[in-house]
Amino acid sequence: MRNRFILLFLMLSILTLISCFIANNITLWIVSVMAIVASAFLLFELNKGYSKLEFEINEIKDDCEMKLNNSNQDNLIRDEIVNVLEKLKIGFLGYRIEKAPNDSKVAEVTKLLNESMDKFNQDIDYALEILTEYGNANFAFEVKTNNLSGKTGSLLLGIRALGEVLFLNLLPLLVLLLIL
């Protein structure tokens, strides 16, 4: 588009000079040259402004595209978080958020959620291991209580107490069976 303006300006300037030459009027010739020089200067300034504006528009366009891509990525991560939480709600603990967020706050939430899911999953697996041992009549199974906290810690301590009570209640029966 700029090239068309420059070409049009050059053509009009040449036509003006030719018509002044044909008219054979020196005053018209001088005024025309001055008008052409002034017009060239204005065209040059307009071209600089256009280039600057074009550069700024491209920067804004690139910034918008980057924000849109980040927004789409954040939407995918939010969808994945919702999916993992929906699965947690119905008891499935083995899922994690795999996508890496761009936003540092979303990344922190993602990390904490994954770590929480891992810890909860480990505690439940340990509770299942203890219950399996008790189911095999191994009431002497040592229940480790380090790093226990919250509801899952209370659950593990309750399971241990259940095993101890069962063992103490079954001990007289075992002694009686051994005597007989």
Accessible surface in RSA format (square Angstrom, percent):
REM  Atomic radii and reference values for relative SASA: ProtOr
REM  Chains: A
REM  Algorithm: Lee & Richards
REM  Probe-radius: 1.40
REM  Slices: 20
REM RES _ NUM      All-atoms   Total-Side   Main-Chain    Non-polar    All polar
REM                ABS   REL    ABS   REL    ABS   REL    ABS   REL    ABS   REL
RES MET A   1   150.82  78.1 110.47  73.1  40.35  96.1  85.45  72.7  65.37  86.6
RES ARG A   2    83.94  35.2  81.02  41.3   2.92   7.0  19.05  26.0  64.89  39.3
RES ASN A   3   119.06  82.1 113.79 110.0   5.27  12.7  30.52  73.4  88.54  85.6
RES ARG A   4   184.35  77.4 177.92  90.7   6.43  15.3  60.25  82.3 124.10  75.2
RES PHE A   5   101.35  50.7  98.47  61.0   2.88   7.5  98.84  59.9   2.51   7.2
RES ILE A   6    65.94  37.5  65.94  49.1   0.00   0.0  65.94  47.5   0.00   0.0
RES LEU A   7   107.08  59.6 106.09  75.9   1.00   2.5 106.91  75.1   0.17   0.5
RES LEU A   8    94.96  52.9  93.21  66.7   1.75   4.4  94.50  66.4   0.46   1.2
RES PHE A   9    37.66  18.8  34.45  21.3   3.22   8.4  37.28  22.6   0.38   1.1
RES LEU A  10    89.34  49.8  89.34  63.9   0.00   0.0  89.34  62.7   0.00   0.0
RES MET A  11   100.83  52.2  99.08  65.6   1.75   4.2  84.08  71.5  16.75  22.2
RES LEU A  12    99.22  55.3  98.74  70.6   0.48   1.2  98.87  69.4   0.35   0.9
RES SER A  13    11.24   9.5   9.29  12.4   1.95   4.5   9.14  19.5   2.09   2.9
RES ILE A  14    98.14  55.8  97.61  72.7   0.52   1.3  98.12  70.7   0.02   0.1
RES LEU A  15   108.16  60.2 104.91  75.1   3.25   8.2 105.18  73.9   2.98   8.0
RES THR A  16    50.31  35.8  45.94  46.6   4.37  10.4  26.94  36.2  23.37  35.3
RES LEU A  17    53.14  29.6  52.53  37.6   0.61   1.5  52.78  37.1   0.36   1.0
RES ILE A  18    85.84  48.8  83.95  62.5   1.89   4.6  85.84  61.8   0.00   0.0
RES SER A  19    60.33  51.0  54.63  72.9   5.69  13.1  44.22  94.2  16.10  22.6
RES CYS A  20     3.20   2.4   1.86   2.1   1.34   3.2   0.00   0.0   3.20   3.5
RES PHE A  21   153.70  76.9 143.67  89.0  10.03  26.1 146.58  88.9   7.12  20.4
RES ILE A  22   132.17  75.2 106.45  79.3  25.73  62.0 112.28  80.8  19.90  54.0
RES ALA A  23    58.69  54.0  26.98  41.6  31.71  72.1  38.22  53.8  20.47  54.2
RES ASN A  24   137.80  95.0 111.41 107.7  26.39  63.6  22.23  53.5 115.57 111.7
RES ASN A  25    70.12  48.4  63.62  61.5   6.51  15.7  12.95  31.2  57.17  55.3
RES ILE A  26   123.46  70.3 116.02  86.4   7.44  17.9 118.09  85.0   5.37  14.6
RES THR A  27    88.15  62.7  86.48  87.7   1.67   4.0  60.05  80.7  28.09  42.5
RES LEU A  28    79.93  44.5  77.10  55.2   2.83   7.1  79.51  55.8   0.42   1.1
RES TRP A  29    87.92  35.3  87.92  42.6   0.00   0.0  65.31  34.8  22.61  36.7
RES ILE A  30    91.89  52.3  90.28  67.3   1.61   3.9  91.84  66.1   0.05   0.1
RES VAL A  31    86.10  56.7  84.93  76.9   1.17   2.8  85.47  74.3   0.63   1.7
RES SER A  32     8.28   7.0   5.43   7.3   2.85   6.6   2.81   6.0   5.47   7.7
RES VAL A  33    58.42  38.4  57.98  52.5   0.44   1.1  58.42  50.8   0.00   0.0
RES MET A  34   127.62  66.1 120.68  79.9   6.94  16.5 105.90  90.0  21.72  28.8
RES ALA A  35    53.67  49.3  43.98  67.9   9.69  22.0  52.69  74.2   0.97   2.6
RES ILE A  36    31.73  18.1  30.68  22.9   1.05   2.5  31.73  22.8   0.00   0.0
RES VAL A  37    94.72  62.3  92.42  83.7   2.29   5.5  93.94  81.6   0.78   2.1
RES ALA A  38    53.01  48.7  46.57  71.9   6.44  14.7  52.59  74.1   0.42   1.1
RES SER A  39    46.90  39.6  42.53  56.8   4.37  10.1  15.21  32.4  31.69  44.4
RES ALA A  40    39.97  36.7  35.02  54.0   4.94  11.2  36.00  50.7   3.97  10.5
RES PHE A  41   125.37  62.7 119.07  73.7   6.30  16.4 124.44  75.4   0.93   2.6
RES LEU A  42   119.40  66.5 115.89  82.9   3.51   8.8 116.23  81.6   3.17   8.5
RES LEU A  43    35.31  19.7  32.21  23.0   3.10   7.8  34.72  24.4   0.59   1.6
RES PHE A  44   116.84  58.5 111.59  69.1   5.25  13.7 116.37  70.6   0.47   1.3
RES GLU A  45    67.77  38.9  60.79  46.0   6.98  16.6  25.03  48.4  42.74  34.9
RES LEU A  46   118.13  65.8 111.49  79.8   6.63  16.7 117.52  82.5   0.61   1.6
RES ASN A  47    43.74  30.2  40.56  39.2   3.18   7.7   8.51  20.5  35.23  34.0
RES LYS A  48   108.94  53.1 100.74  61.8   8.20  19.5  63.32  57.0  45.62  48.6
RES GLY A  49    40.34  49.8   0.00   N/A  40.34  49.8  35.09  96.3   5.25  11.8
RES TYR A  50    92.41  43.1  87.44  49.7   4.97  12.9  61.92  46.5  30.49  37.6
RES SER A  51    43.86  37.1  38.86  51.9   5.00  11.5  30.91  65.8  12.95  18.1
RES LYS A  52   136.29  66.5 129.52  79.5   6.77  16.1  79.11  71.2  57.18  60.9
RES LEU A  53    98.90  55.1  97.50  69.8   1.40   3.5  98.58  69.2   0.32   0.9
RES GLU A  54    70.44  40.4  67.03  50.7   3.41   8.1  22.34  43.2  48.10  39.3
RES PHE A  55   125.44  62.8 122.34  75.8   3.10   8.1 125.02  75.8   0.42   1.2
RES GLU A  56    70.43  40.4  70.08  53.0   0.36   0.8  22.59  43.7  47.84  39.1
RES ILE A  57    95.18  54.2  94.29  70.2   0.89   2.1  94.67  68.2   0.50   1.4
RES ASN A  58    71.46  49.3  71.38  69.0   0.07   0.2  18.00  43.3  53.46  51.7
RES GLU A  59    91.93  52.8  85.52  64.7   6.41  15.3  33.36  64.5  58.57  47.8
RES ILE A  60   112.17  63.8 110.12  82.0   2.06   5.0 112.17  80.8   0.00   0.0
RES LYS A  61   113.41  55.3 107.65  66.0   5.76  13.7  60.08  54.1  53.33  56.8
RES ASP A  62    84.89  59.5  79.49  79.1   5.40  12.8  28.72  67.6  56.17  56.0
RES ASP A  63    60.89  42.7  55.98  55.7   4.91  11.6  20.86  49.1  40.02  39.9
RES CYS A  64    73.50  55.6  67.81  75.6   5.69  13.4  26.22  66.4  47.28  51.0
RES GLU A  65    85.71  49.2  83.80  63.4   1.91   4.5  35.92  69.5  49.79  40.7
RES MET A  66   108.37  56.1 104.08  68.9   4.28  10.2  67.55  57.4  40.82  54.1
RES LYS A  67   126.44  61.7 122.01  74.9   4.43  10.5  75.76  68.2  50.68  54.0
RES LEU A  68   109.56  61.0 105.78  75.7   3.78   9.5 108.95  76.5   0.60   1.6
RES ASN A  69    95.38  65.8  89.19  86.2   6.20  14.9  23.65  56.9  71.73  69.3
RES ASN A  70    51.40  35.4  51.30  49.6   0.10   0.2  11.14  26.8  40.27  38.9
RES SER A  71    51.12  43.2  45.52  60.8   5.60  12.9  24.44  52.1  26.68  37.4
RES ASN A  72    73.73  50.8  71.72  69.3   2.01   4.8  22.14  53.3  51.58  49.9
RES GLN A  73    51.47  28.8  49.47  36.2   2.00   4.8  13.63  29.0  37.83  28.7
RES ASP A  74    23.49  16.5  23.19  23.1   0.30   0.7   0.99   2.3  22.50  22.4
RES ASN A  75    64.58  44.5  63.77  61.6   0.82   2.0  19.80  47.7  44.78  43.3
RES LEU A  76    90.01  50.1  87.86  62.9   2.15   5.4  87.86  61.7   2.15   5.8
RES ILE A  77     0.00   0.0   0.00   0.0   0.00   0.0   0.00   0.0   0.00   0.0
RES ARG A  78   125.34  52.6 124.72  63.6   0.62   1.5  58.18  79.5  67.16  40.7
RES ASP A  79    92.10  64.5  85.57  85.2   6.53  15.5  27.03  63.6  65.07  64.9
RES GLU A  80    29.43  16.9  24.42  18.5   5.02  11.9  18.53  35.9  10.90   8.9
RES ILE A  81    23.45  13.3  23.45  17.5   0.00   0.0  23.45  16.9   0.00   0.0
RES VAL A  82    86.18  56.7  85.29  77.2   0.89   2.1  86.07  74.8   0.11   0.3
RES ASN A  83    70.87  48.9  67.12  64.9   3.75   9.0  15.63  37.6  55.24  53.4
RES VAL A  84     5.16   3.4   5.16   4.7   0.00   0.0   5.16   4.5   0.00   0.0
RES LEU A  85    75.57  42.1  70.93  50.7   4.64  11.7  71.28  50.1   4.29  11.5
RES GLU A  86    86.62  49.7  83.92  63.5   2.70   6.4  31.47  60.9  55.15  45.0
RES LYS A  87    56.07  27.4  55.88  34.3   0.19   0.4  32.46  29.2  23.61  25.2
RES LEU A  88    55.25  30.8  47.71  34.1   7.54  18.9  47.71  33.5   7.54  20.3
RES LYS A  89   153.21  74.7 116.80  71.7  36.40  86.7  86.67  78.0  66.54  70.9
RES ILE A  90   120.27  68.4  89.00  66.3  31.27  75.4  97.79  70.4  22.48  61.0
RES GLY A  91    53.07  65.4   0.00   N/A  53.07  65.4  30.96  84.9  22.12  49.5
RES PHE A  92   111.32  55.7 108.99  67.5   2.33   6.1 111.32  67.5   0.00   0.0
RES LEU A  93    25.83  14.4  18.10  13.0   7.72  19.4  18.10  12.7   7.72  20.8
RES GLY A  94    61.18  75.4   0.00   N/A  61.18  75.4  28.66  78.7  32.52  72.8
RES TYR A  95    95.53  44.6  93.17  53.0   2.36   6.1  54.87  41.2  40.66  50.1
RES ARG A  96    98.98  41.6  87.76  44.7  11.22  26.7  35.01  47.8  63.97  38.8
RES ILE A  97     7.39   4.2   0.00   0.0   7.39  17.8   0.00   0.0   7.39  20.1
RES GLU A  98   131.81  75.7 103.63  78.4  28.19  67.1  53.18 102.9  78.64  64.2
RES LYS A  99    84.96  41.4  76.41  46.9   8.55  20.4  37.51  33.8  47.45  50.5
RES ALA A 100    78.75  72.4  65.54 101.1  13.21  30.1  68.76  96.8   9.99  26.5
RES PRO A 101    23.36  17.0   7.97   7.3  15.38  55.9   7.97   6.6  15.38  95.6
RES ASN A 102    92.07  63.5  58.79  56.8  33.28  80.1  24.06  57.9  68.01  65.7
RES ASP A 103    62.10  43.5  53.86  53.6   8.24  19.5  16.81  39.6  45.29  45.2
RES SER A 104    87.35  73.8  74.90 100.0  12.45  28.7  51.32 109.3  36.02  50.5
RES LYS A 105   159.10  77.6 157.12  96.4   1.98   4.7 101.46  91.3  57.64  61.4
RES VAL A 106    34.98  23.0  33.73  30.5   1.25   3.0  34.93  30.4   0.04   0.1
RES ALA A 107    37.04  34.1  32.30  49.8   4.74  10.8  33.12  46.6   3.92  10.4
RES GLU A 108   105.66  60.7 100.45  76.0   5.21  12.4  33.59  65.0  72.07  58.8
RES VAL A 109    82.45  54.3  80.97  73.3   1.48   3.6  81.77  71.0   0.68   1.8
RES THR A 110     9.01   6.4   9.01   9.1   0.00   0.0   9.01  12.1   0.00   0.0
RES LYS A 111   127.31  62.1 121.68  74.7   5.63  13.4  75.17  67.7  52.14  55.5
RES LEU A 112    98.25  54.7  97.78  69.9   0.48   1.2  97.97  68.8   0.28   0.7
RES LEU A 113    32.17  17.9  28.31  20.3   3.85   9.7  31.58  22.2   0.58   1.6
RES ASN A 114    11.23   7.7  11.23  10.9   0.00   0.0   2.64   6.4   8.59   8.3
RES GLU A 115    83.40  47.9  78.01  59.0   5.39  12.8  43.08  83.3  40.32  32.9
RES SER A 116    64.09  54.2  54.23  72.4   9.86  22.7  33.28  70.9  30.80  43.2
RES MET A 117     4.84   2.5   3.77   2.5   1.07   2.5   2.04   1.7   2.79   3.7
RES ASP A 118    55.06  38.6  52.44  52.2   2.62   6.2  19.03  44.8  36.03  35.9
RES LYS A 119    79.80  38.9  78.20  48.0   1.60   3.8  72.63  65.4   7.17   7.6
RES PHE A 120    78.58  39.3  76.79  47.6   1.78   4.6  78.35  47.5   0.23   0.7
RES ASN A 121    44.69  30.8  44.69  43.2   0.00   0.0   1.70   4.1  42.99  41.6
RES GLN A 122   115.47  64.6 109.08  79.7   6.39  15.2  41.76  88.9  73.71  55.9
RES ASP A 123    12.40   8.7  11.52  11.5   0.88   2.1   0.75   1.8  11.65  11.6
RES ILE A 124    44.49  25.3  44.49  33.1   0.00   0.0  44.49  32.0   0.00   0.0
RES ASP A 125    80.07  56.1  73.52  73.2   6.55  15.5  26.71  62.9  53.36  53.2
RES TYR A 126    48.32  22.6  45.85  26.1   2.47   6.4  47.09  35.4   1.23   1.5
RES ALA A 127     4.98   4.6   4.98   7.7   0.00   0.0   4.98   7.0   0.00   0.0
RES LEU A 128   102.37  57.0 101.31  72.5   1.06   2.7 101.75  71.5   0.61   1.7
RES GLU A 129    86.68  49.8  79.74  60.3   6.93  16.5  31.50  60.9  55.17  45.0
RES ILE A 130     0.00   0.0   0.00   0.0   0.00   0.0   0.00   0.0   0.00   0.0
RES LEU A 131    78.30  43.6  70.91  50.7   7.39  18.6  71.21  50.0   7.09  19.1
RES THR A 132    82.61  58.8  73.48  74.5   9.13  21.8  56.83  76.3  25.78  39.0
RES GLU A 133    45.48  26.1  45.48  34.4   0.00   0.0   0.69   1.3  44.79  36.6
RES TYR A 134    17.39   8.1  11.13   6.3   6.26  16.3   8.88   6.7   8.51  10.5
RES GLY A 135    68.21  84.1   0.00   N/A  68.21  84.1  36.00  98.8  32.21  72.1
RES ASN A 136   105.90  73.0  78.30  75.7  27.61  66.5  25.86  62.2  80.05  77.4
RES ALA A 137    74.30  68.3  53.30  82.3  21.00  47.8  54.04  76.1  20.27  53.7
RES ASN A 138    55.54  38.3  49.77  48.1   5.77  13.9  18.64  44.9  36.90  35.7
RES PHE A 139    35.40  17.7  20.97  13.0  14.43  37.5  20.97  12.7  14.43  41.3
RES ALA A 140    86.20  79.3  54.26  83.7  31.94  72.7  64.36  90.6  21.84  57.8
RES PHE A 141    48.48  24.3  37.20  23.0  11.29  29.4  41.63  25.2   6.85  19.6
RES GLU A 142   127.69  73.3 114.45  86.6  13.24  31.5  47.79  92.4  79.90  65.2
RES VAL A 143    10.43   6.9   0.28   0.3  10.15  24.5   0.28   0.2  10.15  27.5
RES LYS A 144   125.51  61.2 119.63  73.4   5.89  14.0  67.95  61.2  57.56  61.3
RES THR A 145    56.85  40.4  41.03  41.6  15.82  37.7   8.28  11.1  48.57  73.4
RES ASN A 146   106.48  73.4  87.53  84.6  18.94  45.6  44.15 106.3  62.32  60.2
RES ASN A 147   124.97  86.2  99.55  96.2  25.42  61.2  31.49  75.8  93.48  90.4
RES LEU A 148    38.25  21.3  11.16   8.0  27.09  68.1  11.33   8.0  26.92  72.4
RES SER A 149    78.57  66.4  65.72  87.7  12.85  29.6  47.17 100.5  31.40  44.0
RES GLY A 150    57.00  70.3   0.00   N/A  57.00  70.3  42.53 116.7  14.47  32.4
RES LYS A 151   183.09  89.3 172.77 106.0  10.31  24.6 117.49 105.8  65.60  69.9
RES THR A 152    20.30  14.4  18.33  18.6   1.97   4.7  10.95  14.7   9.35  14.1
RES GLY A 153     2.19   2.7   0.00   N/A   2.19   2.7   2.19   6.0   0.00   0.0
RES SER A 154    72.00  60.8  60.88  81.3  11.11  25.6  31.06  66.1  40.93  57.3
RES LEU A 155    84.57  47.1  77.06  55.1   7.51  18.9  83.82  58.9   0.75   2.0
RES LEU A 156     1.15   0.6   1.15   0.8   0.00   0.0   1.15   0.8   0.00   0.0
RES LEU A 157    74.12  41.3  70.95  50.8   3.17   8.0  71.38  50.1   2.74   7.4
RES GLY A 158    40.27  49.7   0.00   N/A  40.27  49.7  33.40  91.7   6.86  15.4
RES ILE A 159    14.57   8.3  12.92   9.6   1.66   4.0  13.92  10.0   0.65   1.8
RES ARG A 160    80.66  33.9  80.66  41.1   0.00   0.0  12.11  16.6  68.55  41.5
RES ALA A 161    47.30  43.5  46.70  72.1   0.61   1.4  47.27  66.6   0.03   0.1
RES LEU A 162    90.95  50.7  86.09  61.6   4.86  12.2  90.20  63.3   0.75   2.0
RES GLY A 163     0.07   0.1   0.00   N/A   0.07   0.1   0.07   0.2   0.00   0.0
RES GLU A 164    91.89  52.8  89.33  67.6   2.57   6.1  37.43  72.4  54.46  44.5
RES VAL A 165    79.16  52.1  78.70  71.2   0.46   1.1  79.16  68.8   0.00   0.0
RES LEU A 166    65.81  36.6  65.81  47.1   0.00   0.0  65.81  46.2   0.00   0.0
RES PHE A 167    77.46  38.8  77.46  48.0   0.00   0.0  77.46  47.0   0.00   0.0
RES LEU A 168   114.79  63.9 105.63  75.6   9.16  23.0 105.69  74.2   9.10  24.5
RES ASN A 169    94.67  65.3  81.50  78.8  13.16  31.7  22.64  54.5  72.03  69.6
RES LEU A 170    65.54  36.5  65.54  46.9   0.00   0.0  65.54  46.0   0.00   0.0
RES LEU A 171    74.51  41.5  74.51  53.3   0.00   0.0  74.51  52.3   0.00   0.0
RES PRO A 172    84.48  61.6  74.18  67.6  10.30  37.5  80.63  66.6   3.85  23.9
RES LEU A 173    95.68  53.3  94.09  67.3   1.59   4.0  95.41  67.0   0.27   0.7
RES LEU A 174    88.74  49.4  87.96  62.9   0.78   2.0  87.96  61.8   0.78   2.1
RES VAL A 175    71.65  47.1  71.52  64.8   0.12   0.3  71.65  62.3   0.00   0.0
RES LEU A 176    95.49  53.2  94.51  67.6   0.97   2.4  95.26  66.9   0.22   0.6
RES LEU A 177   117.96  65.7 102.16  73.1  15.80  39.7 102.35  71.9  15.61  42.0
RES LEU A 178   154.68  86.1 125.43  89.7  29.25  73.5 127.98  89.9  26.69  71.8
RES ILE A 179   129.76  73.8  99.61  74.2  30.15  72.7 106.34  76.6  23.42  63.5
RES LEU A 180   160.03  89.1 103.51  74.1  56.52 142.1 113.92  80.0  46.10 124.1
END  Absolute sums over single chains surface
CHAIN  1 A    13770.2      12277.8       1492.4       9357.9       4412.2
END  Absolute sums over all chains
TOTAL         13770.2      12277.8       1492.4       9357.9       4412.2
